[in-house]
């Protein structure tokens, strides 16, 4: 079977409506309101590895690889793997550096536009 690890170029969370409907935990969703300078917790199923030394996009996921354009530029300040039952999870904290208005380009590939 091997070790299953995913390297993630962004942090993809669900819409907060998923939490309000009881389908997801709060930390699996983009908080409301999302504020520049705010620090928030996240939770992802699986063993995820994130870049910790720079900005990366925060995106909304619908599941199955369906992702929004970046909603914010963030830095991940902490990431930890843990086991609950027979599932592995990644939890951590991120800080919002900049909110990205819809339609505005902030990243070119994985590099921030100056």
C-alpha positions, 0 to 999 in steps of 0.5 A: 500500500505504501505511505499516502502523502499529498503535497498541496500548493494551496489550502482548499476548504469548503464553503461555511454553508457546509458547516451550517448544514451540519455536513462538515466541521467548522475548521473544514470551511472558510470562516465568515467573515474572512478578514485580512490579518486574521488567523484561523484553524483548518482541518483536512482529511489525509496526510497533507504537506503544505509550503510553510515559507511563503504565501499560498492561495486559499481556495474554496473546494466543492470536492472532486478537484473542483476549486474556486479562484483564490479567495485570499493569500495566506501563510500556514503557520502550523500544520500537524498530522494526527490519527482519529479512529482509523483516519489520518488528518492534517490540522493547523493554523493559517494567517490571511495576508490579503483578501483577493477580490473576485477576478483580480490576479494575485498569483502567477502560477505559484508566485505572488504578482508584485 
